Amino acid sequence: MRLLILDLDGTLWDHEDASRLTPPYEFHGDYLVDAYGEELHLFPGVREFLDWASERFLLSIASWNVEEKVRPILEGFGLWDYFLFPKIEGHPNKADMIRRTIEELESIGYTIDDVIYVDDRAIHVDKIKQELPDVDFIHMWVDVKSFEELKQLLEKLD
């Protein structure tokens, strides 16, 4: 199976640190407003992309965030159930998150043949490559400029 792991802040949505938002969240289609009026917007095409990708990949998350703040955002947008063993943790060690996700998936019977990690920032890539050299990295907004372009690139990599 192919595993596609996504970052959240700056990748799925426009907010740079969703852990700073304060519940309760008020949802309006593809954006939310927190208790203090701060907004977070899903990037265009996220929902369609996840629908498409969920039929072709196992999907997970590697995000440096606070799960208690961010999981309700994903649930409120109806996105939480796309992801298997999501890692939303208060540290920047994405390599560890990815490795544990692979191990958990393999422990329930999946054979992971290919791992692709998508993030808007490249700062974690060197450490990921050191620990997990076979992980392919796609730099969101640099390698691709939209979720439609991401879909097209993933189709080419198939």
Backbone as JSON Lines, residues from 0, in Angstrom:
{"i":0,"aa":"M","n":[0.84,-1.19,0.0],"ca":[0.0,0.0,0.0],"c":[0.88,1.24,0.0]}
{"i":1,"aa":"R","n":[0.33,2.27,-0.56],"ca":[1.0,3.57,-0.54],"c":[0.43,4.4,0.61]}
{"i":2,"aa":"L","n":[1.33,5.07,1.32],"ca":[0.96,5.89,2.47],"c":[1.25,7.35,2.14]}
{"i":3,"aa":"L","n":[0.25,8.19,2.29],"ca":[0.39,9.63,2.07],"c":[0.19,10.32,3.41]}
{"i":4,"aa":"I","n":[1.24,11.0,3.87],"ca":[1.19,11.69,5.17],"c":[1.21,13.19,4.93]}
{"i":5,"aa":"L","n":[0.27,13.87,5.55],"ca":[0.11,15.31,5.35],"c":[0.39,16.09,6.61]}
{"i":6,"aa":"D","n":[1.01,17.24,6.43],"ca":[1.13,18.26,7.47],"c":[-0.22,19.0,7.5]}
{"i":7,"aa":"L","n":[-0.45,19.81,8.52],"ca":[-1.7,20.56,8.61],"c":[-1.49,22.07,8.41]}
{"i":8,"aa":"D","n":[-0.81,22.73,9.36],"ca":[-0.64,24.2,9.31],"c":[0.11,24.6,8.05]}
{"i":9,"aa":"G","n":[-0.51,25.47,7.25],"ca":[0.13,25.94,6.03],"c":[0.07,24.96,4.89]}
{"i":10,"aa":"T","n":[-0.45,23.76,5.15],"ca":[-0.56,22.73,4.1],"c":[-2.02,22.45,3.77]}
{"i":11,"aa":"L","n":[-2.81,22.03,4.77],"ca":[-4.24,21.82,4.53],"c":[-5.04,23.1,4.74]}
{"i":12,"aa":"W","n":[-4.53,23.96,5.61],"ca":[-5.23,25.22,5.88],"c":[-4.25,26.36,5.98]}
{"i":13,"aa":"D","n":[-4.8,27.57,5.96],"ca":[-3.97,28.78,5.85],"c":[-3.41,29.27,7.18]}
{"i":14,"aa":"H","n":[-3.78,28.68,8.29],"ca":[-3.3,29.15,9.59],"c":[-1.93,28.57,9.87]}
{"i":15,"aa":"E","n":[-1.02,29.38,10.42],"ca":[0.34,28.89,10.67],"c":[0.48,28.13,11.98]}
{"i":16,"aa":"D","n":[-0.47,28.26,12.89],"ca":[-0.41,27.53,14.15],"c":[-1.81,27.38,14.74]}
{"i":17,"aa":"A","n":[-2.51,26.35,14.28],"ca":[-3.9,26.14,14.71],"c":[-4.0,25.88,16.21]}
{"i":18,"aa":"S","n":[-2.9,25.5,16.84],"ca":[-2.93,25.26,18.29],"c":[-3.14,26.56,19.08]}
{"i":19,"aa":"R","n":[-2.93,27.7,18.43],"ca":[-3.15,28.99,19.1],"c":[-4.62,29.39,19.1]}
{"i":20,"aa":"L","n":[-5.45,28.71,18.32],"ca":[-6.87,29.04,18.27],"c":[-7.56,28.61,19.56]}
{"i":21,"aa":"T","n":[-8.66,29.3,19.87],"ca":[-9.37,29.04,21.11],"c":[-10.8,28.55,20.83]}
{"i":22,"aa":"P","n":[-11.11,27.33,21.26],"ca":[-12.5,26.86,21.13],"c":[-13.42,27.71,22.0]}
{"i":23,"aa":"P","n":[-14.71,27.69,21.75],"ca":[-15.36,26.88,20.73],"c":[-15.16,27.46,19.32]}
{"i":24,"aa":"Y","n":[-15.16,26.55,18.37],"ca":[-15.02,26.94,16.97],"c":[-16.4,27.01,16.33]}
{"i":25,"aa":"E","n":[-16.56,27.99,15.47],"ca":[-17.81,28.15,14.71],"c":[-17.47,27.85,13.25]}
{"i":26,"aa":"F","n":[-18.07,26.83,12.68],"ca":[-17.73,26.39,11.33],"c":[-18.68,26.99,10.3]}
{"i":27,"aa":"H","n":[-18.09,27.43,9.19],"ca":[-18.84,28.03,8.07],"c":[-18.28,27.43,6.78]}
{"i":28,"aa":"G","n":[-18.76,26.27,6.37],"ca":[-18.25,25.67,5.13],"c":[-16.77,25.32,5.26]}
{"i":29,"aa":"D","n":[-15.93,26.04,4.52],"ca":[-14.5,25.74,4.5],"c":[-13.67,26.68,5.37]}
{"i":30,"aa":"Y","n":[-14.31,27.37,6.31],"ca":[-13.52,28.14,7.27],"c":[-14.19,28.09,8.63]}
{"i":31,"aa":"L","n":[-13.4,28.45,9.65],"ca":[-13.94,28.51,11.0],"c":[-13.52,29.82,11.65]}
{"i":32,"aa":"V","n":[-14.25,30.17,12.69],"ca":[-13.93,31.32,13.51],"c":[-13.81,30.82,14.94]}
{"i":33,"aa":"D","n":[-12.72,31.21,15.62],"ca":[-12.55,30.75,17.0],"c":[-13.24,31.71,17.97]}
{"i":34,"aa":"A","n":[-13.1,31.47,19.27],"ca":[-13.79,32.25,20.3],"c":[-13.42,33.73,20.26]}
{"i":35,"aa":"Y","n":[-12.25,34.07,19.71],"ca":[-11.8,35.46,19.66],"c":[-11.89,36.07,18.27]}
{"i":36,"aa":"G","n":[-12.58,35.39,17.36],"ca":[-12.78,35.93,16.03],"c":[-11.67,35.63,15.05]}
{"i":37,"aa":"E","n":[-10.67,34.85,15.45],"ca":[-9.6,34.48,14.53],"c":[-10.11,33.4,13.58]}
{"i":38,"aa":"E","n":[-9.7,33.52,12.31],"ca":[-10.19,32.6,11.29],"c":[-9.12,31.61,10.84]}
{"i":39,"aa":"L","n":[-9.58,30.46,10.4],"ca":[-8.76,29.45,9.76],"c":[-9.54,28.98,8.54]}
{"i":40,"aa":"H","n":[-8.88,28.97,7.38],"ca":[-9.52,28.59,6.12],"c":[-8.86,27.36,5.53]}
{"i":41,"aa":"L","n":[-9.65,26.37,5.14],"ca":[-9.11,25.27,4.35],"c":[-8.66,25.84,3.01]}
{"i":42,"aa":"F","n":[-7.56,25.33,2.49],"ca":[-7.14,25.74,1.16],"c":[-8.12,25.18,0.12]}
{"i":43,"aa":"P","n":[-8.3,25.87,-0.99],"ca":[-9.22,25.39,-2.03],"c":[-8.83,23.99,-2.51]}
{"i":44,"aa":"G","n":[-9.83,23.14,-2.64],"ca":[-9.62,21.81,-3.19],"c":[-9.24,20.75,-2.18]}
{"i":45,"aa":"V","n":[-9.11,21.1,-0.9],"ca":[-8.7,20.12,0.11],"c":[-9.69,18.96,0.18]}
{"i":46,"aa":"R","n":[-10.96,19.27,0.28],"ca":[-11.97,18.21,0.43],"c":[-11.96,17.27,-0.79]}
{"i":47,"aa":"E","n":[-11.93,17.84,-1.98],"ca":[-11.93,17.04,-3.2],"c":[-10.66,16.18,-3.28]}
{"i":48,"aa":"F","n":[-9.55,16.78,-2.87],"ca":[-8.28,16.05,-2.88],"c":[-8.34,14.85,-1.93]}
{"i":49,"aa":"L","n":[-8.83,15.07,-0.71],"ca":[-8.9,13.97,0.26],"c":[-9.85,12.87,-0.22]}
{"i":50,"aa":"D","n":[-10.96,13.24,-0.86],"ca":[-11.85,12.23,-1.44],"c":[-11.11,11.38,-2.46]}
{"i":51,"aa":"W","n":[-10.39,12.05,-3.35],"ca":[-9.63,11.37,-4.4],"c":[-8.53,10.5,-3.78]}
{"i":52,"aa":"A","n":[-7.74,11.1,-2.89],"ca":[-6.58,10.41,-2.32],"c":[-6.98,9.22,-1.46]}
{"i":53,"aa":"S","n":[-8.12,9.32,-0.77],"ca":[-8.53,8.24,0.14],"c":[-8.86,6.96,-0.62]}
{"i":54,"aa":"E","n":[-9.09,7.04,-1.91],"ca":[-9.35,5.85,-2.71],"c":[-8.07,5.22,-3.24]}
{"i":55,"aa":"R","n":[-6.94,5.93,-3.08],"ca":[-5.67,5.48,-3.67],"c":[-4.55,5.27,-2.66]}
{"i":56,"aa":"F","n":[-4.68,5.86,-1.48],"ca":[-3.63,5.84,-0.47],"c":[-4.22,5.54,0.89]}
{"i":57,"aa":"L","n":[-3.36,5.07,1.79],"ca":[-3.66,5.2,3.2],"c":[-3.28,6.63,3.55]}
{"i":58,"aa":"L","n":[-4.09,7.33,4.3],"ca":[-3.82,8.73,4.64],"c":[-3.53,8.87,6.13]}
{"i":59,"aa":"S","n":[-2.54,9.71,6.45],"ca":[-2.27,10.01,7.83],"c":[-1.78,11.45,7.95]}
{"i":60,"aa":"I","n":[-1.49,11.84,9.18],"ca":[-1.06,13.21,9.49],"c":[0.2,13.14,10.33]}
{"i":61,"aa":"A","n":[1.13,14.08,10.05],"ca":[2.27,14.34,10.93],"c":[2.29,15.85,11.15]}
{"i":62,"aa":"S","n":[1.85,16.28,12.33],"ca":[1.68,17.71,12.59],"c":[2.22,18.08,13.96]}
{"i":63,"aa":"W","n":[3.01,19.14,13.99],"ca":[3.52,19.71,15.24],"c":[2.45,20.64,15.77]}
{"i":64,"aa":"N","n":[1.57,20.11,16.6],"ca":[0.41,20.85,17.09],"c":[-0.06,20.22,18.4]}
{"i":65,"aa":"V","n":[-1.12,20.77,18.94],"ca":[-1.75,20.22,20.14],"c":[-3.04,19.52,19.7]}
{"i":66,"aa":"E","n":[-3.07,18.19,19.86],"ca":[-4.21,17.43,19.35],"c":[-5.53,17.91,19.93]}
{"i":67,"aa":"E","n":[-5.57,18.28,21.21],"ca":[-6.83,18.71,21.83],"c":[-7.41,19.95,21.16]}
{"i":68,"aa":"K","n":[-6.55,20.76,20.55],"ca":[-7.02,21.96,19.85],"c":[-7.34,21.67,18.38]}
{"i":69,"aa":"V","n":[-6.57,20.76,17.78],"ca":[-6.64,20.57,16.33],"c":[-7.6,19.45,15.9]}
{"i":70,"aa":"R","n":[-7.7,18.42,16.69],"ca":[-8.65,17.35,16.33],"c":[-10.07,17.89,16.17]}
{"i":71,"aa":"P","n":[-10.56,18.77,17.08],"ca":[-11.91,19.31,16.88],"c":[-12.06,20.12,15.58]}
{"i":72,"aa":"I","n":[-10.97,20.68,15.1],"ca":[-11.01,21.4,13.82],"c":[-11.22,20.4,12.69]}
{"i":73,"aa":"L","n":[-10.42,19.35,12.68],"ca":[-10.58,18.32,11.64],"c":[-11.96,17.67,11.71]}
{"i":74,"aa":"E","n":[-12.44,17.4,12.93],"ca":[-13.77,16.81,13.09],"c":[-14.85,17.78,12.62]}
{"i":75,"aa":"G","n":[-14.71,19.05,12.97],"ca":[-15.71,20.04,12.58],"c":[-15.82,20.22,11.08]}
{"i":76,"aa":"F","n":[-14.71,20.07,10.39],"ca":[-14.71,20.13,8.91],"c":[-15.1,18.79,8.29]}
{"i":77,"aa":"G","n":[-15.27,17.76,9.11],"ca":[-15.61,16.43,8.6],"c":[-14.42,15.72,7.96]}
{"i":78,"aa":"L","n":[-13.2,16.02,8.4],"ca":[-12.0,15.46,7.77],"c":[-11.31,14.39,8.61]}
{"i":79,"aa":"W","n":[-11.62,14.32,9.89],"ca":[-10.89,13.43,10.8],"c":[-10.88,11.98,10.32]}
{"i":80,"aa":"D","n":[-12.0,11.49,9.81],"ca":[-12.13,10.07,9.48],"c":[-11.35,9.64,8.24]}
{"i":81,"aa":"Y","n":[-10.75,10.59,7.52],"ca":[-9.9,10.22,6.38],"c":[-8.59,9.6,6.84]}
{"i":82,"aa":"F","n":[-8.18,9.86,8.07],"ca":[-6.81,9.59,8.5],"c":[-6.69,8.39,9.44]}
{"i":83,"aa":"L","n":[-5.66,7.57,9.18],"ca":[-5.33,6.42,10.02],"c":[-4.13,6.78,10.89]}
{"i":84,"aa":"F","n":[-4.22,6.51,12.16],"ca":[-3.13,6.76,13.11],"c":[-2.51,8.16,12.96]}
{"i":85,"aa":"P","n":[-3.34,9.2,12.9],"ca":[-2.78,10.56,12.75],"c":[-1.91,10.93,13.95]}
{"i":86,"aa":"K","n":[-0.84,11.64,13.66],"ca":[0.06,12.12,14.71],"c":[-0.04,13.65,14.76]}
{"i":87,"aa":"I","n":[-0.64,14.14,15.82],"ca":[-0.73,15.58,16.07],"c":[-0.12,15.75,17.45]}
{"i":88,"aa":"E","n":[1.14,16.15,17.48],"ca":[1.91,16.11,18.71],"c":[2.69,17.4,18.92]}
{"i":89,"aa":"G","n":[2.97,17.7,20.17],"ca":[3.61,18.96,20.54],"c":[5.12,18.97,20.41]}
{"i":90,"aa":"H","n":[5.63,18.41,19.33],"ca":[7.08,18.42,19.06],"c":[7.31,18.39,17.55]}
{"i":91,"aa":"P","n":[8.51,18.8,17.11],"ca":[8.78,18.89,15.67],"c":[9.36,17.63,15.03]}
{"i":92,"aa":"N","n":[9.43,16.5,15.75],"ca":[10.1,15.33,15.2],"c":[9.17,14.55,14.26]}
{"i":93,"aa":"K","n":[9.09,15.04,13.03],"ca":[8.21,14.42,12.03],"c":[8.7,13.02,11.66]}
{"i":94,"aa":"A","n":[10.02,12.8,11.66],"ca":[10.55,11.47,11.33],"c":[10.0,10.43,12.3]}
{"i":95,"aa":"D","n":[9.98,10.77,13.58],"ca":[9.44,9.86,14.59],"c":[7.95,9.62,14.36]}
{"i":96,"aa":"M","n":[7.21,10.66,14.06],"ca":[5.77,10.52,13.8],"c":[5.53,9.58,12.62]}
{"i":97,"aa":"I","n":[6.29,9.8,11.53],"ca":[6.12,9.0,10.33],"c":[6.49,7.54,10.6]}
{"i":98,"aa":"R","n":[7.62,7.31,11.27],"ca":[8.07,5.95,11.58],"c":[7.02,5.21,12.42]}
{"i":99,"aa":"R","n":[6.49,5.86,13.44],"ca":[5.48,5.21,14.29],"c":[4.2,4.93,13.52]}
{"i":100,"aa":"T","n":[3.82,5.81,12.61],"ca":[2.62,5.56,11.79],"c":[2.82,4.32,10.92]}
{"i":101,"aa":"I","n":[3.99,4.22,10.29],"ca":[4.29,3.05,9.47],"c":[4.23,1.79,10.33]}
{"i":102,"aa":"E","n":[4.86,1.82,11.49],"ca":[4.87,0.66,12.39],"c":[3.45,0.26,12.8]}
{"i":103,"aa":"E","n":[2.62,1.23,13.13],"ca":[1.24,0.94,13.54],"c":[0.44,0.32,12.4]}
{"i":104,"aa":"L","n":[0.6,0.86,11.2],"ca":[-0.12,0.3,10.04],"c":[0.35,-1.12,9.76]}
{"i":105,"aa":"E","n":[1.66,-1.36,9.85],"ca":[2.18,-2.7,9.61],"c":[1.72,-3.68,10.7]}
{"i":106,"aa":"S","n":[1.54,-3.16,11.92],"ca":[1.12,-4.03,13.03],"c":[-0.31,-4.54,12.85]}
{"i":107,"aa":"I","n":[-1.1,-3.87,12.02],"ca":[-2.48,-4.33,11.78],"c":[-2.61,-4.98,10.39]}
{"i":108,"aa":"G","n":[-1.46,-5.27,9.76],"ca":[-1.51,-6.09,8.55],"c":[-1.21,-5.4,7.24]}
{"i":109,"aa":"Y","n":[-1.03,-4.09,7.23],"ca":[-0.71,-3.41,5.98],"c":[0.76,-3.61,5.63]}
{"i":110,"aa":"T","n":[1.04,-3.72,4.35],"ca":[2.4,-3.7,3.84],"c":[2.59,-2.34,3.18]}
{"i":111,"aa":"I","n":[3.48,-1.53,3.74],"ca":[3.69,-0.18,3.21],"c":[4.82,-0.23,2.19]}
{"i":112,"aa":"D","n":[4.49,0.01,0.94],"ca":[5.46,-0.05,-0.15],"c":[6.08,1.3,-0.45]}
{"i":113,"aa":"D","n":[5.34,2.37,-0.17],"ca":[5.76,3.7,-0.61],"c":[5.2,4.71,0.4]}
{"i":114,"aa":"V","n":[6.04,5.67,0.81],"ca":[5.6,6.7,1.75],"c":[5.91,8.06,1.13]}
{"i":115,"aa":"I","n":[4.88,8.9,1.08],"ca":[5.01,10.27,0.57],"c":[4.58,11.21,1.67]}
{"i":116,"aa":"Y","n":[5.42,12.2,1.93],"ca":[5.13,13.19,2.97],"c":[4.99,14.56,2.32]}
{"i":117,"aa":"V","n":[3.91,15.26,2.64],"ca":[3.62,16.58,2.07],"c":[3.61,17.62,3.19]}
{"i":118,"aa":"D","n":[4.43,18.67,3.03],"ca":[4.53,19.73,4.04],"c":[4.83,21.04,3.32]}
{"i":119,"aa":"D","n":[4.35,22.13,3.9],"ca":[4.63,23.45,3.31],"c":[6.02,23.95,3.69]}
{"i":120,"aa":"R","n":[6.67,23.3,4.64],"ca":[8.01,23.71,5.06],"c":[8.97,22.54,4.91]}
{"i":121,"aa":"A","n":[10.18,22.82,4.48],"ca":[11.17,21.77,4.23],"c":[12.1,21.55,5.41]}
{"i":122,"aa":"I","n":[11.86,22.22,6.55],"ca":[12.83,22.17,7.64],"c":[12.98,20.78,8.27]}
{"i":123,"aa":"H","n":[12.01,19.92,8.1],"ca":[12.07,18.59,8.72],"c":[12.63,17.52,7.78]}
{"i":124,"aa":"V","n":[12.84,17.87,6.53],"ca":[13.17,16.88,5.51],"c":[14.51,16.19,5.76]}
{"i":125,"aa":"D","n":[15.54,16.94,6.13],"ca":[16.85,16.32,6.34],"c":[16.79,15.24,7.41]}
{"i":126,"aa":"K","n":[16.13,15.53,8.51],"ca":[16.02,14.53,9.59],"c":[15.19,13.33,9.14]}
{"i":127,"aa":"I","n":[14.12,13.58,8.4],"ca":[13.3,12.48,7.89],"c":[14.15,11.61,6.96]}
{"i":128,"aa":"K","n":[14.9,12.22,6.06],"ca":[15.72,11.47,5.1],"c":[16.82,10.67,5.8]}
{"i":129,"aa":"Q","n":[17.36,11.23,6.91],"ca":[18.37,10.49,7.68],"c":[17.78,9.22,8.27]}
{"i":130,"aa":"E","n":[16.6,9.34,8.86],"ca":[15.99,8.21,9.56],"c":[15.17,7.31,8.64]}
{"i":131,"aa":"L","n":[14.56,7.91,7.62],"ca":[13.68,7.17,6.71],"c":[14.01,7.56,5.27]}
{"i":132,"aa":"P","n":[15.12,7.05,4.73],"ca":[15.61,7.52,3.42],"c":[14.66,7.27,2.26]}
{"i":133,"aa":"D","n":[13.73,6.33,2.4],"ca":[12.83,6.02,1.29],"c":[11.59,6.9,1.23]}
{"i":134,"aa":"V","n":[11.41,7.78,2.2],"ca":[10.24,8.67,2.19],"c":[10.43,9.74,1.11]}
{"i":135,"aa":"D","n":[9.43,9.86,0.25],"ca":[9.44,10.92,-0.77],"c":[8.8,12.17,-0.18]}
{"i":136,"aa":"F","n":[9.38,13.32,-0.46],"ca":[8.88,14.59,0.08],"c":[8.33,15.45,-1.05]}
{"i":137,"aa":"I","n":[7.16,15.99,-0.84],"ca":[6.58,16.99,-1.75],"c":[6.42,18.28,-0.96]}
{"i":138,"aa":"H","n":[7.07,19.31,-1.45],"ca":[7.05,20.62,-0.81],"c":[5.83,21.39,-1.33]}
{"i":139,"aa":"M","n":[4.79,21.44,-0.48],"ca":[3.54,22.11,-0.87],"c":[3.8,23.58,-1.12]}
{"i":140,"aa":"W","n":[3.22,24.12,-2.16],"ca":[3.3,25.51,-2.6],"c":[4.64,25.82,-3.29]}
{"i":141,"aa":"V","n":[5.55,24.84,-3.34],"ca":[6.81,25.01,-4.08],"c":[6.84,24.0,-5.23]}
{"i":142,"aa":"D","n":[6.76,22.71,-4.9],"ca":[6.72,21.67,-5.93],"c":[5.38,21.66,-6.65]}
{"i":143,"aa":"V","n":[4.33,21.98,-5.93],"ca":[2.97,22.09,-6.5],"c":[2.33,23.35,-5.92]}
{"i":144,"aa":"K","n":[1.44,23.96,-6.69],"ca":[0.83,25.24,-6.28],"c":[-0.63,25.12,-5.88]}
{"i":145,"aa":"S","n":[-1.17,23.89,-5.93],"ca":[-2.58,23.69,-5.59],"c":[-2.8,22.21,-5.29]}
{"i":146,"aa":"F","n":[-3.96,21.9,-4.76],"ca":[-4.27,20.5,-4.51],"c":[-4.55,19.76,-5.81]}
{"i":147,"aa":"E","n":[-5.0,20.46,-6.84],"ca":[-5.16,19.82,-8.15],"c":[-3.79,19.44,-8.72]}
{"i":148,"aa":"E","n":[-2.79,20.33,-8.58],"ca":[-1.43,19.99,-9.02],"c":[-0.85,18.85,-8.2]}
{"i":149,"aa":"L","n":[-1.14,18.82,-6.9],"ca":[-0.66,17.72,-6.06],"c":[-1.24,16.4,-6.56]}
{"i":150,"aa":"K","n":[-2.51,16.4,-6.87],"ca":[-3.17,15.2,-7.41],"c":[-2.48,14.76,-8.7]}
{"i":151,"aa":"Q","n":[-2.21,15.71,-9.59],"ca":[-1.56,15.38,-10.87],"c":[-0.17,14.8,-10.65]}
{"i":152,"aa":"L","n":[0.59,15.39,-9.72],"ca":[1.94,14.89,-9.43],"c":[1.87,13.48,-8.85]}
{"i":153,"aa":"L","n":[0.96,13.24,-7.94],"ca":[0.82,11.91,-7.34],"c":[0.41,10.87,-8.38]}
{"i":154,"aa":"E","n":[-0.41,11.27,-9.35],"ca":[-0.78,10.35,-10.43],"c":[0.44,9.96,-11.26]}
{"i":155,"aa":"K","n":[1.35,10.92,-11.49],"ca":[2.57,10.64,-12.25],"c":[3.5,9.72,-11.47]}
{"i":156,"aa":"L","n":[3.53,9.84,-10.15],"ca":[4.41,9.03,-9.32],"c":[3.9,7.59,-9.17]}
{"i":157,"aa":"D","n":[2.67,7.35,-9.57],"ca":[2.05,6.04,-9.38],"c":[2.77,4.97,-10.2]}
